[in-house]
Amino acid sequence: MRGMGNMNNMMKQMQKMQKDMAKAQEELKDMTVEGTAGGGMVKVIVSGHKEVLDVIIAEDAVDPDDVEMLQDLVLAAVNDAMKQADQLVNDKMGRFTQGMNLPGF
């Protein structure tokens, strides 16, 4: 019957890990990262759940004759913020998924 004790212990560990993962996911919602482009002329704030929360554009970045440049800066800032959000998720959730082949992490 020794195997049952190990099985119960493993189940408890899995339940604790699930609880810890849920807590970490919840914490990510309140964490933010800032992506920038153009030396800070465009800033994008993104949550740990990869929601764009804010886009800040400096007046100097707004040139009616060069809208394309502003679009490129916004795009670059969003991509920078998303990359940082991915890193944040990896840092926060990596300890749970290390060694496991889970899609989406």
C-alpha positions as CSV (number, residue, x, y, z in Angstrom):
1,M,0.0,0.0,0.0
2,R,3.0,2.3,0.0
3,G,2.2,3.4,-3.6
4,M,-1.1,4.9,-2.4
5,G,0.7,7.3,0.0
6,N,2.9,8.5,-2.8
7,M,-0.1,9.0,-5.0
8,N,-1.9,11.0,-2.3
9,N,1.2,13.1,-1.8
10,M,1.6,13.7,-5.5
11,M,-2.1,14.7,-5.8
12,K,-1.6,17.2,-2.9
13,Q,1.4,18.6,-4.6
14,M,-0.5,19.0,-7.9
15,Q,-3.4,20.8,-6.1
16,K,-0.9,23.2,-4.4
17,M,0.8,23.8,-7.7
18,Q,-2.6,24.6,-9.4
19,K,-3.5,27.0,-6.6
20,D,-0.1,28.7,-6.9
21,M,-0.5,28.9,-10.7
22,A,-3.9,30.5,-10.3
23,K,-2.5,33.0,-7.8
24,A,0.4,33.9,-10.1
25,Q,-2.0,34.3,-13.1
26,E,-4.1,36.7,-10.9
27,E,-1.0,38.7,-10.0
28,L,0.0,39.0,-13.6
29,K,-3.3,40.9,-14.2
30,D,-2.1,43.7,-12.0
31,M,1.5,43.8,-13.3
32,T,2.5,46.1,-16.1
33,V,5.3,46.6,-18.5
34,E,6.2,49.7,-20.7
35,G,7.2,49.4,-24.3
36,T,8.9,52.4,-25.9
37,A,10.0,53.6,-29.3
38,G,11.6,56.7,-30.8
39,G,13.6,57.3,-27.6
40,G,10.5,57.4,-25.5
41,M,8.4,59.5,-27.9
42,V,5.8,56.7,-27.9
43,K,5.1,54.6,-24.8
44,V,2.7,51.6,-24.6
45,I,1.6,50.2,-21.2
46,V,0.6,46.5,-21.3
47,S,-0.7,44.3,-18.4
48,G,0.7,40.8,-17.6
49,H,-2.4,39.5,-19.4
50,K,-1.2,41.2,-22.5
51,E,-3.9,43.9,-22.6
52,V,-2.8,47.3,-23.9
53,L,-3.8,49.7,-21.1
54,D,-2.4,52.9,-22.3
55,V,-0.7,54.6,-25.3
56,I,1.2,57.8,-24.7
57,I,2.4,59.8,-27.6
58,A,4.7,62.9,-27.2
59,E,3.6,65.9,-29.1
60,D,6.9,66.0,-31.0
61,A,6.0,62.6,-32.5
62,V,2.9,63.9,-34.2
63,D,3.9,65.2,-37.6
64,P,0.9,65.5,-40.0
65,D,3.3,65.2,-42.9
66,D,4.7,61.9,-41.7
67,V,1.9,59.9,-40.3
68,E,3.7,56.7,-41.4
69,M,6.6,57.4,-38.9
70,L,4.1,57.7,-36.0
71,Q,2.4,54.5,-37.1
72,D,5.8,52.8,-37.1
73,L,6.7,54.1,-33.7
74,V,3.3,53.0,-32.2
75,L,3.8,49.5,-33.8
76,A,7.4,49.3,-32.5
77,A,6.3,50.3,-29.0
78,V,3.4,47.8,-28.9
79,N,5.8,45.0,-30.1
80,D,8.3,46.0,-27.4
81,A,5.7,46.0,-24.7
82,M,4.3,42.6,-25.9
83,K,7.8,41.1,-25.8
84,Q,8.3,42.4,-22.3
85,A,4.9,41.0,-21.3
86,D,5.9,37.6,-22.6
87,Q,9.1,37.8,-20.6
88,L,7.0,38.8,-17.5
89,V,4.7,35.8,-18.0
90,N,7.7,33.5,-18.5
91,D,9.4,34.9,-15.3
92,K,6.2,34.5,-13.3
93,M,4.9,31.2,-14.7
94,G,8.1,29.5,-15.8
95,R,8.7,27.8,-12.5
96,F,5.4,25.9,-13.0
97,T,6.0,24.9,-16.6
98,Q,9.7,24.1,-16.4
99,G,10.2,20.6,-17.8
100,M,6.6,20.3,-18.9
101,N,5.6,20.6,-22.5
102,L,2.5,22.8,-22.1
103,P,1.2,24.8,-25.0
104,G,0.7,28.5,-24.4
105,F,3.5,28.9,-21.9
